[in-house]
């Protein structure tokens, strides 16, 4: 039996330091000093999301029949393709 793996819905998370860098960049034109400091302080107070880096992979066909697929992330072979690798959990959906 093939195990069913549910790929979690994609949510958007941002990098705190990248956000702060953008606020600093905008502050030179659009924000006054107090607004800038307030937003930067708020960015530091917001708790970090509990996320893991997404491992992405792709299926490659191998073998004479083309019915064997290899995960590009872990090199494990399977007789089928799934949305994520059953071995390593790599997300096999193409990025949009
Ligand atoms: Zn894998």
PDB file of the backbone (N, CA, C, O) and the ligand in Angstrom, with CONECT records:
HET     ZN  A 101       1
ATOM      1  N   UNK A   1       0.845  -1.192   0.000  1.00  0.00           N
ATOM      2  CA  UNK A   1       0.000   0.000   0.000  1.00  0.00           C
ATOM      3  C   UNK A   1       0.884   1.247   0.000  1.00  0.00           C
ATOM      4  O   UNK A   1       1.903   1.304   0.689  1.00  0.00           O
ATOM      5  N   UNK A   2       0.481   2.222  -0.770  1.00  0.00           N
ATOM      6  CA  UNK A   2       1.224   3.471  -0.853  1.00  0.00           C
ATOM      7  C   UNK A   2       0.723   4.420   0.226  1.00  0.00           C
ATOM      8  O   UNK A   2      -0.470   4.711   0.323  1.00  0.00           O
ATOM      9  N   UNK A   3       1.654   4.887   1.021  1.00  0.00           N
ATOM     10  CA  UNK A   3       1.269   5.817   2.087  1.00  0.00           C
ATOM     11  C   UNK A   3       0.901   7.165   1.484  1.00  0.00           C
ATOM     12  O   UNK A   3       1.541   7.636   0.543  1.00  0.00           O
ATOM     13  N   UNK A   4      -0.114   7.764   2.027  1.00  0.00           N
ATOM     14  CA  UNK A   4      -0.532   9.092   1.560  1.00  0.00           C
ATOM     15  C   UNK A   4       0.118  10.150   2.434  1.00  0.00           C
ATOM     16  O   UNK A   4       0.001  10.126   3.659  1.00  0.00           O
ATOM     17  N   UNK A   5       0.798  11.068   1.790  1.00  0.00           N
ATOM     18  CA  UNK A   5       1.433  12.151   2.520  1.00  0.00           C
ATOM     19  C   UNK A   5       0.745  13.445   2.138  1.00  0.00           C
ATOM     20  O   UNK A   5       0.610  13.781   0.961  1.00  0.00           O
ATOM     21  N   UNK A   6       0.330  14.138   3.126  1.00  0.00           N
ATOM     22  CA  UNK A   6      -0.355  15.404   2.865  1.00  0.00           C
ATOM     23  C   UNK A   6       0.666  16.536   2.938  1.00  0.00           C
ATOM     24  O   UNK A   6       1.340  16.719   3.952  1.00  0.00           O
ATOM     25  N   UNK A   7       0.765  17.280   1.860  1.00  0.00           N
ATOM     26  CA  UNK A   7       1.657  18.432   1.843  1.00  0.00           C
ATOM     27  C   UNK A   7       0.927  19.601   2.480  1.00  0.00           C
ATOM     28  O   UNK A   7      -0.174  19.951   2.055  1.00  0.00           O
ATOM     29  N   UNK A   8       1.529  20.207   3.494  1.00  0.00           N
ATOM     30  CA  UNK A   8       0.836  21.315   4.144  1.00  0.00           C
ATOM     31  C   UNK A   8       0.638  22.500   3.207  1.00  0.00           C
ATOM     32  O   UNK A   8       1.423  22.733   2.288  1.00  0.00           O
ATOM     33  N   UNK A   9      -0.410  23.220   3.463  1.00  0.00           N
ATOM     34  CA  UNK A   9      -0.715  24.410   2.677  1.00  0.00           C
ATOM     35  C   UNK A   9       0.431  25.407   2.819  1.00  0.00           C
ATOM     36  O   UNK A   9       0.979  25.597   3.905  1.00  0.00           O
ATOM     37  N   UNK A  10       0.777  26.029   1.718  1.00  0.00           N
ATOM     38  CA  UNK A  10       1.867  27.005   1.773  1.00  0.00           C
ATOM     39  C   UNK A  10       1.403  28.294   2.420  1.00  0.00           C
ATOM     40  O   UNK A  10       0.379  28.860   2.038  1.00  0.00           O
ATOM     41  N   UNK A  11       2.146  28.743   3.382  1.00  0.00           N
ATOM     42  CA  UNK A  11       1.899  30.033   3.993  1.00  0.00           C
ATOM     43  C   UNK A  11       3.114  30.899   3.709  1.00  0.00           C
ATOM     44  O   UNK A  11       4.210  30.408   3.439  1.00  0.00           O
ATOM     45  N   UNK A  12       2.890  32.169   3.778  1.00  0.00           N
ATOM     46  CA  UNK A  12       3.999  33.064   3.518  1.00  0.00           C
ATOM     47  C   UNK A  12       4.596  33.538   4.830  1.00  0.00           C
ATOM     48  O   UNK A  12       3.882  33.978   5.731  1.00  0.00           O
ATOM     49  N   UNK A  13       5.885  33.446   4.923  1.00  0.00           N
ATOM     50  CA  UNK A  13       6.623  33.950   6.073  1.00  0.00           C
ATOM     51  C   UNK A  13       7.686  34.883   5.538  1.00  0.00           C
ATOM     52  O   UNK A  13       8.184  34.701   4.427  1.00  0.00           O
ATOM     53  N   UNK A  14       8.023  35.853   6.306  1.00  0.00           N
ATOM     54  CA  UNK A  14       9.046  36.783   5.835  1.00  0.00           C
ATOM     55  C   UNK A  14      10.256  36.726   6.754  1.00  0.00           C
ATOM     56  O   UNK A  14      10.169  36.295   7.904  1.00  0.00           O
ATOM     57  N   UNK A  15      11.352  37.158   6.237  1.00  0.00           N
ATOM     58  CA  UNK A  15      12.592  37.221   6.982  1.00  0.00           C
ATOM     59  C   UNK A  15      12.606  38.523   7.785  1.00  0.00           C
ATOM     60  O   UNK A  15      12.492  39.609   7.216  1.00  0.00           O
ATOM     61  N   UNK A  16      12.744  38.410   9.099  1.00  0.00           N
ATOM     62  CA  UNK A  16      12.681  39.593   9.973  1.00  0.00           C
ATOM     63  C   UNK A  16      13.727  40.637   9.597  1.00  0.00           C
ATOM     64  O   UNK A  16      13.422  41.827   9.514  1.00  0.00           O
ATOM     65  N   UNK A  17      14.945  40.196   9.373  1.00  0.00           N
ATOM     66  CA  UNK A  17      16.017  41.147   9.062  1.00  0.00           C
ATOM     67  C   UNK A  17      15.810  41.788   7.693  1.00  0.00           C
ATOM     68  O   UNK A  17      16.137  42.960   7.504  1.00  0.00           O
ATOM     69  N   UNK A  18      15.274  41.036   6.744  1.00  0.00           N
ATOM     70  CA  UNK A  18      14.983  41.614   5.429  1.00  0.00           C
ATOM     71  C   UNK A  18      13.878  42.662   5.555  1.00  0.00           C
ATOM     72  O   UNK A  18      13.935  43.715   4.919  1.00  0.00           O
ATOM     73  N   UNK A  19      12.876  42.365   6.378  1.00  0.00           N
ATOM     74  CA  UNK A  19      11.806  43.322   6.605  1.00  0.00           C
ATOM     75  C   UNK A  19      12.359  44.604   7.225  1.00  0.00           C
ATOM     76  O   UNK A  19      12.022  45.705   6.790  1.00  0.00           O
ATOM     77  N   UNK A  20      13.202  44.459   8.232  1.00  0.00           N
ATOM     78  CA  UNK A  20      13.770  45.627   8.897  1.00  0.00           C
ATOM     79  C   UNK A  20      14.649  46.437   7.938  1.00  0.00           C
ATOM     80  O   UNK A  20      14.653  47.667   7.981  1.00  0.00           O
ATOM     81  N   UNK A  21      15.382  45.751   7.088  1.00  0.00           N
ATOM     82  CA  UNK A  21      16.215  46.456   6.102  1.00  0.00           C
ATOM     83  C   UNK A  21      15.337  47.271   5.157  1.00  0.00           C
ATOM     84  O   UNK A  21      15.688  48.391   4.787  1.00  0.00           O
ATOM     85  N   UNK A  22      14.194  46.706   4.769  1.00  0.00           N
ATOM     86  CA  UNK A  22      13.286  47.428   3.876  1.00  0.00           C
ATOM     87  C   UNK A  22      12.686  48.634   4.599  1.00  0.00           C
ATOM     88  O   UNK A  22      12.541  49.701   4.002  1.00  0.00           O
ATOM     89  N   UNK A  23      12.341  48.478   5.861  1.00  0.00           N
ATOM     90  CA  UNK A  23      11.808  49.613   6.631  1.00  0.00           C
ATOM     91  C   UNK A  23      12.861  50.721   6.719  1.00  0.00           C
ATOM     92  O   UNK A  23      12.543  51.901   6.566  1.00  0.00           O
ATOM     93  N   UNK A  24      14.106  50.337   6.966  1.00  0.00           N
ATOM     94  CA  UNK A  24      15.177  51.347   7.030  1.00  0.00           C
ATOM     95  C   UNK A  24      15.333  52.058   5.690  1.00  0.00           C
ATOM     96  O   UNK A  24      15.559  53.267   5.632  1.00  0.00           O
ATOM     97  N   UNK A  25      15.208  51.275   4.605  1.00  0.00           N
ATOM     98  CA  UNK A  25      15.328  51.867   3.275  1.00  0.00           C
ATOM     99  C   UNK A  25      14.186  52.861   3.032  1.00  0.00           C
ATOM    100  O   UNK A  25      14.401  53.957   2.514  1.00  0.00           O
ATOM    101  N   UNK A  26      12.971  52.458   3.416  1.00  0.00           N
ATOM    102  CA  UNK A  26      11.814  53.328   3.214  1.00  0.00           C
ATOM    103  C   UNK A  26      11.869  54.558   4.107  1.00  0.00           C
ATOM    104  O   UNK A  26      11.324  55.610   3.773  1.00  0.00           O
ATOM    105  N   UNK A  27      12.530  54.413   5.240  1.00  0.00           N
ATOM    106  CA  UNK A  27      12.525  55.510   6.206  1.00  0.00           C
ATOM    107  C   UNK A  27      13.192  56.762   5.643  1.00  0.00           C
ATOM    108  O   UNK A  27      12.893  57.875   6.076  1.00  0.00           O
ATOM    109  N   UNK A  28      14.070  56.587   4.705  1.00  0.00           N
ATOM    110  CA  UNK A  28      14.757  57.757   4.163  1.00  0.00           C
ATOM    111  C   UNK A  28      13.826  58.620   3.313  1.00  0.00           C
ATOM    112  O   UNK A  28      14.112  59.795   3.084  1.00  0.00           O
ATOM    113  N   UNK A  29      12.723  58.054   2.846  1.00  0.00           N
ATOM    114  CA  UNK A  29      11.823  58.802   1.980  1.00  0.00           C
ATOM    115  C   UNK A  29      10.414  58.965   2.542  1.00  0.00           C
ATOM    116  O   UNK A  29       9.790  60.011   2.362  1.00  0.00           O
ATOM    117  N   UNK A  30       9.909  57.934   3.223  1.00  0.00           N
ATOM    118  CA  UNK A  30       8.478  57.922   3.538  1.00  0.00           C
ATOM    119  C   UNK A  30       8.141  57.929   5.022  1.00  0.00           C
ATOM    120  O   UNK A  30       7.025  58.296   5.391  1.00  0.00           O
ATOM    121  N   UNK A  31       9.060  57.540   5.872  1.00  0.00           N
ATOM    122  CA  UNK A  31       8.747  57.435   7.299  1.00  0.00           C
ATOM    123  C   UNK A  31       9.620  58.412   8.077  1.00  0.00           C
ATOM    124  O   UNK A  31      10.784  58.640   7.746  1.00  0.00           O
ATOM    125  N   UNK A  32       9.022  58.982   9.121  1.00  0.00           N
ATOM    126  CA  UNK A  32       9.870  59.819   9.968  1.00  0.00           C
ATOM    127  C   UNK A  32      10.636  58.905  10.945  1.00  0.00           C
ATOM    128  O   UNK A  32      10.400  57.698  10.999  1.00  0.00           O
ATOM    129  N   UNK A  33      11.539  59.500  11.698  1.00  0.00           N
ATOM    130  CA  UNK A  33      12.408  58.710  12.569  1.00  0.00           C
ATOM    131  C   UNK A  33      11.614  57.911  13.600  1.00  0.00           C
ATOM    132  O   UNK A  33      11.942  56.756  13.872  1.00  0.00           O
ATOM    133  N   UNK A  34      10.566  58.520  14.179  1.00  0.00           N
ATOM    134  CA  UNK A  34       9.782  57.821  15.207  1.00  0.00           C
ATOM    135  C   UNK A  34       8.977  56.679  14.614  1.00  0.00           C
ATOM    136  O   UNK A  34       8.851  55.616  15.223  1.00  0.00           O
ATOM    137  N   UNK A  35       8.435  56.898  13.431  1.00  0.00           N
ATOM    138  CA  UNK A  35       7.716  55.810  12.764  1.00  0.00           C
ATOM    139  C   UNK A  35       8.664  54.646  12.497  1.00  0.00           C
ATOM    140  O   UNK A  35       8.332  53.484  12.730  1.00  0.00           O
ATOM    141  N   UNK A  36       9.834  54.982  12.010  1.00  0.00           N
ATOM    142  CA  UNK A  36      10.827  53.943  11.700  1.00  0.00           C
ATOM    143  C   UNK A  36      11.190  53.150  12.947  1.00  0.00           C
ATOM    144  O   UNK A  36      11.198  51.920  12.931  1.00  0.00           O
ATOM    145  N   UNK A  37      11.491  53.865  14.030  1.00  0.00           N
ATOM    146  CA  UNK A  37      11.866  53.171  15.261  1.00  0.00           C
ATOM    147  C   UNK A  37      10.713  52.317  15.791  1.00  0.00           C
ATOM    148  O   UNK A  37      10.933  51.216  16.296  1.00  0.00           O
ATOM    149  N   UNK A  38       9.484  52.827  15.674  1.00  0.00           N
ATOM    150  CA  UNK A  38       8.319  52.070  16.135  1.00  0.00           C
ATOM    151  C   UNK A  38       8.120  50.788  15.351  1.00  0.00           C
ATOM    152  O   UNK A  38       7.850  49.733  15.925  1.00  0.00           O
ATOM    153  N   UNK A  39       8.254  50.885  14.041  1.00  0.00           N
ATOM    154  CA  UNK A  39       8.071  49.687  13.210  1.00  0.00           C
ATOM    155  C   UNK A  39       9.199  48.688  13.465  1.00  0.00           C
ATOM    156  O   UNK A  39       8.951  47.485  13.543  1.00  0.00           O
ATOM    157  N   UNK A  40      10.428  49.172  13.595  1.00  0.00           N
ATOM    158  CA  UNK A  40      11.552  48.260  13.862  1.00  0.00           C
ATOM    159  C   UNK A  40      11.392  47.572  15.212  1.00  0.00           C
ATOM    160  O   UNK A  40      11.702  46.389  15.350  1.00  0.00           O
ATOM    161  N   UNK A  41      10.907  48.313  16.210  1.00  0.00           N
ATOM    162  CA  UNK A  41      10.680  47.709  17.529  1.00  0.00           C
ATOM    163  C   UNK A  41       9.566  46.674  17.457  1.00  0.00           C
ATOM    164  O   UNK A  41       9.656  45.610  18.069  1.00  0.00           O
ATOM    165  N   UNK A  42       8.506  46.994  16.699  1.00  0.00           N
ATOM    166  CA  UNK A  42       7.408  46.032  16.543  1.00  0.00           C
ATOM    167  C   UNK A  42       7.900  44.761  15.858  1.00  0.00           C
ATOM    168  O   UNK A  42       7.508  43.654  16.225  1.00  0.00           O
ATOM    169  N   UNK A  43       8.759  44.933  14.865  1.00  0.00           N
ATOM    170  CA  UNK A  43       9.297  43.761  14.157  1.00  0.00           C
ATOM    171  C   UNK A  43      10.070  42.862  15.111  1.00  0.00           C
ATOM    172  O   UNK A  43      10.044  41.639  14.970  1.00  0.00           O
ATOM    173  N   UNK A  44      10.755  43.456  16.078  1.00  0.00           N
ATOM    174  CA  UNK A  44      11.500  42.647  17.046  1.00  0.00           C
ATOM    175  C   UNK A  44      10.588  41.988  18.069  1.00  0.00           C
ATOM    176  O   UNK A  44      10.929  40.938  18.614  1.00  0.00           O
ATOM    177  N   UNK A  45       9.430  42.591  18.338  1.00  0.00           N
ATOM    178  CA  UNK A  45       8.518  42.020  19.340  1.00  0.00           C
ATOM    179  C   UNK A  45       7.677  40.872  18.798  1.00  0.00           C
ATOM    180  O   UNK A  45       7.235  40.018  19.566  1.00  0.00           O
ATOM    181  N   UNK A  46       7.452  40.838  17.514  1.00  0.00           N
ATOM    182  CA  UNK A  46       6.606  39.788  16.931  1.00  0.00           C
ATOM    183  C   UNK A  46       7.343  38.455  17.054  1.00  0.00           C
ATOM    184  O   UNK A  46       8.489  38.336  16.621  1.00  0.00           O
ATOM    185  N   UNK A  47       6.685  37.450  17.645  1.00  0.00           N
ATOM    186  CA  UNK A  47       7.370  36.169  17.809  1.00  0.00           C
ATOM    187  C   UNK A  47       7.643  35.493  16.465  1.00  0.00           C
ATOM    188  O   UNK A  47       6.896  35.656  15.500  1.00  0.00           O
ATOM    189  N   UNK A  48       8.709  34.747  16.435  1.00  0.00           N
ATOM    190  CA  UNK A  48       9.074  34.026  15.218  1.00  0.00           C
ATOM    191  C   UNK A  48       8.072  32.912  14.962  1.00  0.00           C
ATOM    192  O   UNK A  48       7.597  32.266  15.896  1.00  0.00           O
ATOM    193  N   UNK A  49       7.754  32.693  13.706  1.00  0.00           N
ATOM    194  CA  UNK A  49       6.866  31.599  13.330  1.00  0.00           C
ATOM    195  C   UNK A  49       7.626  30.280  13.464  1.00  0.00           C
ATOM    196  O   UNK A  49       8.844  30.230  13.294  1.00  0.00           O
ATOM    197  N   UNK A  50       6.900  29.237  13.767  1.00  0.00           N
ATOM    198  CA  UNK A  50       7.492  27.911  13.909  1.00  0.00           C
ATOM    199  C   UNK A  50       7.519  27.253  12.520  1.00  0.00           C
ATOM    200  O   UNK A  50       6.607  26.518  12.142  1.00  0.00           O
ATOM    201  N   UNK A  51       8.577  27.539  11.789  1.00  0.00           N
ATOM    202  CA  UNK A  51       8.658  27.019  10.421  1.00  0.00           C
ATOM    203  C   UNK A  51      10.014  26.356  10.191  1.00  0.00           C
ATOM    204  O   UNK A  51      11.011  26.672  10.840  1.00  0.00           O
ATOM    205  N   UNK A  52      10.006  25.451   9.270  1.00  0.00           N
ATOM    206  CA  UNK A  52      11.232  24.801   8.833  1.00  0.00           C
ATOM    207  C   UNK A  52      11.499  25.201   7.402  1.00  0.00           C
ATOM    208  O   UNK A  52      10.565  25.471   6.647  1.00  0.00           O
ATOM    209  N   UNK A  53      12.760  25.243   7.019  1.00  0.00           N
ATOM    210  CA  UNK A  53      13.042  25.524   5.612  1.00  0.00           C
ATOM    211  C   UNK A  53      12.414  24.447   4.725  1.00  0.00           C
ATOM    212  O   UNK A  53      12.424  23.265   5.068  1.00  0.00           O
ATOM    213  N   UNK A  54      11.882  24.855   3.613  1.00  0.00           N
ATOM    214  CA  UNK A  54      11.270  23.918   2.682  1.00  0.00           C
ATOM    215  C   UNK A  54      12.352  23.278   1.834  1.00  0.00           C
ATOM    216  O   UNK A  54      13.147  23.966   1.194  1.00  0.00           O
ATOM    217  N   UNK A  55      12.373  21.962   1.836  1.00  0.00           N
ATOM    218  CA  UNK A  55      13.281  21.231   0.950  1.00  0.00           C
ATOM    219  C   UNK A  55      12.508  20.933  -0.324  1.00  0.00           C
ATOM    220  O   UNK A  55      11.450  20.305  -0.285  1.00  0.00           O
ATOM    221  N   UNK A  56      13.035  21.382  -1.443  1.00  0.00           N
ATOM    222  CA  UNK A  56      12.355  21.143  -2.714  1.00  0.00           C
ATOM    223  C   UNK A  56      13.149  20.129  -3.524  1.00  0.00           C
ATOM    224  O   UNK A  56      14.377  20.062  -3.458  1.00  0.00           O
ATOM    225  N   UNK A  57      12.415  19.358  -4.278  1.00  0.00           N
ATOM    226  CA  UNK A  57      13.042  18.358  -5.127  1.00  0.00           C
ATOM    227  C   UNK A  57      12.254  18.204  -6.410  1.00  0.00           C
ATOM    228  O   UNK A  57      11.275  18.910  -6.650  1.00  0.00           O
ATOM    229  N   UNK A  58      12.694  17.283  -7.215  1.00  0.00           N
ATOM    230  CA  UNK A  58      12.004  16.994  -8.477  1.00  0.00           C
ATOM    231  C   UNK A  58      12.164  15.506  -8.761  1.00  0.00           C
ATOM    232  O   UNK A  58      13.157  14.892  -8.373  1.00  0.00           O
ATOM    233  N   UNK A  59      11.190  14.946  -9.432  1.00  0.00           N
ATOM    234  CA  UNK A  59      11.276  13.542  -9.829  1.00  0.00           C
ATOM    235  C   UNK A  59      12.010  13.432 -11.146  1.00  0.00           C
ATOM    236  O   UNK A  59      11.737  14.171 -12.091  1.00  0.00           O
ATOM    237  N   UNK A  60      12.950  12.498 -11.196  1.00  0.00           N
ATOM    238  CA  UNK A  60      13.633  12.173 -12.455  1.00  0.00           C
ATOM    239  C   UNK A  60      13.269  10.745 -12.820  1.00  0.00           C
ATOM    240  O   UNK A  60      13.275   9.862 -11.962  1.00  0.00           O
ATOM    241  N   UNK A  61      12.960  10.517 -14.056  1.00  0.00           N
ATOM    242  CA  UNK A  61      12.657   9.162 -14.526  1.00  0.00           C
ATOM    243  C   UNK A  61      13.966   8.436 -14.809  1.00  0.00           C
ATOM    244  O   UNK A  61      14.890   9.009 -15.385  1.00  0.00           O
ATOM    245  N   UNK A  62      14.039   7.189 -14.408  1.00  0.00           N
ATOM    246  CA  UNK A  62      15.203   6.372 -14.743  1.00  0.00           C
ATOM    247  C   UNK A  62      14.723   4.999 -15.204  1.00  0.00           C
ATOM    248  O   UNK A  62      13.539   4.677 -15.108  1.00  0.00           O
ATOM    249  N   UNK A  63      15.622   4.231 -15.686  1.00  0.00           N
ATOM    250  CA  UNK A  63      15.306   2.874 -16.112  1.00  0.00           C
ATOM    251  C   UNK A  63      14.795   2.832 -17.543  1.00  0.00           C
ATOM    252  O   UNK A  63      14.355   3.840 -18.096  1.00  0.00           O
ATOM    253  N   UNK A  64      14.864   1.651 -18.126  1.00  0.00           N
ATOM    254  CA  UNK A  64      14.441   1.483 -19.519  1.00  0.00           C
ATOM    255  C   UNK A  64      12.942   1.693 -19.693  1.00  0.00           C
ATOM    256  O   UNK A  64      12.496   2.167 -20.738  1.00  0.00           O
ATOM    257  N   UNK A  65      12.184   1.351 -18.696  1.00  0.00           N
ATOM    258  CA  UNK A  65      10.726   1.498 -18.810  1.00  0.00           C
ATOM    259  C   UNK A  65      10.271   2.913 -18.483  1.00  0.00           C
ATOM    260  O   UNK A  65       9.166   3.306 -18.856  1.00  0.00           O
ATOM    261  N   UNK A  66      11.101   3.678 -17.795  1.00  0.00           N
ATOM    262  CA  UNK A  66      10.706   5.022 -17.388  1.00  0.00           C
ATOM    263  C   UNK A  66       9.685   5.025 -16.277  1.00  0.00           C
ATOM    264  O   UNK A  66       9.041   6.043 -16.022  1.00  0.00           O
ATOM    265  N   UNK A  67       9.532   3.903 -15.619  1.00  0.00           N
ATOM    266  CA  UNK A  67       8.538   3.803 -14.550  1.00  0.00           C
ATOM    267  C   UNK A  67       9.164   3.842 -13.162  1.00  0.00           C
ATOM    268  O   UNK A  67       8.509   3.547 -12.161  1.00  0.00           O
ATOM    269  N   UNK A  68      10.409   4.203 -13.119  1.00  0.00           N
ATOM    270  CA  UNK A  68      11.075   4.358 -11.827  1.00  0.00           C
ATOM    271  C   UNK A  68      11.451   5.819 -11.698  1.00  0.00           C
ATOM    272  O   UNK A  68      11.987   6.428 -12.623  1.00  0.00           O
ATOM    273  N   UNK A  69      11.161   6.365 -10.536  1.00  0.00           N
ATOM    274  CA  UNK A  69      11.399   7.786 -10.309  1.00  0.00           C
ATOM    275  C   UNK A  69      12.402   7.949  -9.179  1.00  0.00           C
ATOM    276  O   UNK A  69      12.358   7.226  -8.183  1.00  0.00           O
ATOM    277  N   UNK A  70      13.298   8.898  -9.344  1.00  0.00           N
ATOM    278  CA  UNK A  70      14.309   9.177  -8.335  1.00  0.00           C
ATOM    279  C   UNK A  70      14.066  10.559  -7.764  1.00  0.00           C
ATOM    280  O   UNK A  70      13.849  11.520  -8.502  1.00  0.00           O
ATOM    281  N   UNK A  71      14.103  10.650  -6.455  1.00  0.00           N
ATOM    282  CA  UNK A  71      13.988  11.948  -5.788  1.00  0.00           C
ATOM    283  C   UNK A  71      15.325  12.673  -5.916  1.00  0.00           C
ATOM    284  O   UNK A  71      16.369  12.117  -5.572  1.00  0.00           O
ATOM    285  N   UNK A  72      15.297  13.895  -6.402  1.00  0.00           N
ATOM    286  CA  UNK A  72      16.543  14.648  -6.575  1.00  0.00           C
ATOM    287  C   UNK A  72      17.142  15.090  -5.244  1.00  0.00           C
ATOM    288  O   UNK A  72      18.317  15.453  -5.184  1.00  0.00           O
ATOM    289  N   UNK A  73      16.352  15.062  -4.189  1.00  0.00           N
ATOM    290  CA  UNK A  73      16.852  15.506  -2.887  1.00  0.00           C
ATOM    291  C   UNK A  73      17.563  14.388  -2.125  1.00  0.00           C
ATOM    292  O   UNK A  73      18.566  14.638  -1.456  1.00  0.00           O
ATOM    293  N   UNK A  74      17.046  13.144  -2.223  1.00  0.00           N
ATOM    294  CA  UNK A  74      17.641  12.066  -1.416  1.00  0.00           C
ATOM    295  C   UNK A  74      18.084  10.863  -2.251  1.00  0.00           C
ATOM    296  O   UNK A  74      18.652   9.913  -1.711  1.00  0.00           O
ATOM    297  N   UNK A  75      17.833  10.894  -3.541  1.00  0.00           N
ATOM    298  CA  UNK A  75      18.219   9.817  -4.464  1.00  0.00           C
ATOM    299  C   UNK A  75      17.506   8.489  -4.211  1.00  0.00           C
ATOM    300  O   UNK A  75      17.930   7.457  -4.731  1.00  0.00           O
ATOM    301  N   UNK A  76      16.463   8.498  -3.445  1.00  0.00           N
ATOM    302  CA  UNK A  76      15.679   7.269  -3.228  1.00  0.00           C
ATOM    303  C   UNK A  76      14.775   7.042  -4.443  1.00  0.00           C
ATOM    304  O   UNK A  76      14.261   7.993  -5.032  1.00  0.00           O
ATOM    305  N   UNK A  77      14.592   5.790  -4.804  1.00  0.00           N
ATOM    306  CA  UNK A  77      13.764   5.473  -5.976  1.00  0.00           C
ATOM    307  C   UNK A  77      12.393   4.969  -5.550  1.00  0.00           C
ATOM    308  O   UNK A  77      12.233   4.345  -4.501  1.00  0.00           O
ATOM    309  N   UNK A  78      11.413   5.257  -6.394  1.00  0.00           N
ATOM    310  CA  UNK A  78      10.037   4.836  -6.151  1.00  0.00           C
ATOM    311  C   UNK A  78       9.405   4.456  -7.482  1.00  0.00           C
ATOM    312  O   UNK A  78       9.819   4.951  -8.530  1.00  0.00           O
ATOM    313  N   UNK A  79       8.409   3.583  -7.449  1.00  0.00           N
ATOM    314  CA  UNK A  79       7.707   3.226  -8.684  1.00  0.00           C
ATOM    315  C   UNK A  79       6.553   4.179  -8.994  1.00  0.00           C
ATOM    316  O   UNK A  79       5.707   3.871  -9.834  1.00  0.00           O
ATOM    317  N   UNK A  80       6.514   5.298  -8.345  1.00  0.00           N
ATOM    318  CA  UNK A  80       5.434   6.259  -8.537  1.00  0.00           C
ATOM    319  C   UNK A  80       5.943   7.644  -8.150  1.00  0.00           C
ATOM    320  O   UNK A  80       6.987   7.789  -7.515  1.00  0.00           O
ATOM    321  N   UNK A  81       5.179   8.654  -8.549  1.00  0.00           N
ATOM    322  CA  UNK A  81       5.506  10.029  -8.167  1.00  0.00           C
ATOM    323  C   UNK A  81       4.468  10.511  -7.153  1.00  0.00           C
ATOM    324  O   UNK A  81       3.298  10.136  -7.224  1.00  0.00           O
ATOM    325  N   UNK A  82       4.900  11.328  -6.231  1.00  0.00           N
ATOM    326  CA  UNK A  82       3.999  11.928  -5.258  1.00  0.00           C
ATOM    327  C   UNK A  82       4.317  13.415  -5.157  1.00  0.00           C
ATOM    328  O   UNK A  82       5.320  13.887  -5.691  1.00  0.00           O
ATOM    329  N   UNK A  83       3.450  14.138  -4.467  1.00  0.00           N
ATOM    330  CA  UNK A  83       3.667  15.589  -4.324  1.00  0.00           C
ATOM    331  C   UNK A  83       4.821  15.894  -3.388  1.00  0.00           C
ATOM    332  O   UNK A  83       5.424  16.964  -3.469  1.00  0.00           O
ATOM    333  N   UNK A  84       5.132  14.958  -2.498  1.00  0.00           N
ATOM    334  CA  UNK A  84       6.331  15.100  -1.674  1.00  0.00           C
ATOM    335  C   UNK A  84       6.984  13.731  -1.563  1.00  0.00           C
ATOM    336  O   UNK A  84       6.313  12.703  -1.645  1.00  0.00           O
ATOM    337  N   UNK A  85       8.277  13.729  -1.378  1.00  0.00           N
ATOM    338  CA  UNK A  85       9.013  12.464  -1.330  1.00  0.00           C
ATOM    339  C   UNK A  85       8.642  11.692  -0.063  1.00  0.00           C
ATOM    340  O   UNK A  85       8.741  12.236   1.037  1.00  0.00           O
ATOM    341  N   UNK A  86       8.216  10.432  -0.198  1.00  0.00           N
ATOM    342  CA  UNK A  86       7.880   9.639   0.986  1.00  0.00           C
ATOM    343  C   UNK A  86       9.082   9.374   1.890  1.00  0.00           C
ATOM    344  O   UNK A  86       8.910   9.078   3.072  1.00  0.00           O
ATOM    345  N   UNK A  87      10.280   9.474   1.356  1.00  0.00           N
ATOM    346  CA  UNK A  87      11.473   9.213   2.165  1.00  0.00           C
ATOM    347  C   UNK A  87      11.954  10.437   2.913  1.00  0.00           C
ATOM    348  O   UNK A  87      12.145  10.382   4.128  1.00  0.00           O
ATOM    349  N   UNK A  88      12.154  11.550   2.206  1.00  0.00           N
ATOM    350  CA  UNK A  88      12.758  12.717   2.851  1.00  0.00           C
ATOM    351  C   UNK A  88      11.782  13.881   3.032  1.00  0.00           C
ATOM    352  O   UNK A  88      12.102  14.853   3.716  1.00  0.00           O
ATOM    353  N   UNK A  89      10.622  13.794   2.439  1.00  0.00           N
ATOM    354  CA  UNK A  89       9.626  14.845   2.596  1.00  0.00           C
ATOM    355  C   UNK A  89       9.811  16.049   1.691  1.00  0.00           C
ATOM    356  O   UNK A  89       9.111  17.049   1.845  1.00  0.00           O
ATOM    357  N   UNK A  90      10.747  15.970   0.745  1.00  0.00           N
ATOM    358  CA  UNK A  90      10.966  17.093  -0.166  1.00  0.00           C
ATOM    359  C   UNK A  90       9.681  17.402  -0.926  1.00  0.00           C
ATOM    360  O   UNK A  90       8.962  16.506  -1.369  1.00  0.00           O
ATOM    361  N   UNK A  91       9.419  18.697  -1.062  1.00  0.00           N
ATOM    362  CA  UNK A  91       8.250  19.152  -1.814  1.00  0.00           C
ATOM    363  C   UNK A  91       8.574  19.050  -3.293  1.00  0.00           C
ATOM    364  O   UNK A  91       9.497  19.703  -3.780  1.00  0.00           O
ATOM    365  N   UNK A  92       7.820  18.238  -4.001  1.00  0.00           N
ATOM    366  CA  UNK A  92       8.110  17.998  -5.417  1.00  0.00           C
ATOM    367  C   UNK A  92       7.276  18.848  -6.352  1.00  0.00           C
ATOM    368  O   UNK A  92       7.376  18.726  -7.573  1.00  0.00           O
ATOM    369  N   UNK A  93       6.447  19.715  -5.775  1.00  0.00           N
ATOM    370  CA  UNK A  93       5.659  20.601  -6.636  1.00  0.00           C
ATOM    371  C   UNK A  93       6.576  21.691  -7.170  1.00  0.00           C
ATOM    372  O   UNK A  93       7.468  22.181  -6.477  1.00  0.00           O
ATOM    373  N   UNK A  94       6.333  22.049  -8.404  1.00  0.00           N
ATOM    374  CA  UNK A  94       7.144  23.118  -8.991  1.00  0.00           C
ATOM    375  C   UNK A  94       6.783  24.441  -8.357  1.00  0.00           C
ATOM    376  O   UNK A  94       5.628  24.698  -8.017  1.00  0.00           O
ATOM    377  N   UNK A  95       7.789  25.268  -8.206  1.00  0.00           N
ATOM    378  CA  UNK A  95       7.542  26.594  -7.647  1.00  0.00           C
ATOM    379  C   UNK A  95       6.772  27.424  -8.655  1.00  0.00           C
ATOM    380  O   UNK A  95       7.014  27.352  -9.860  1.00  0.00           O
ATOM    381  N   UNK A  96       5.849  28.207  -8.146  1.00  0.00           N
ATOM    382  CA  UNK A  96       5.075  29.052  -9.064  1.00  0.00           C
ATOM    383  C   UNK A  96       5.591  30.466  -9.013  1.00  0.00           C
ATOM    384  O   UNK A  96       5.075  31.337  -9.713  1.00  0.00           O
TER     385      UNK A  96
HETATM  386 ZN    ZN A 101      13.520  12.348  -1.165  1.00  0.00          ZN
END
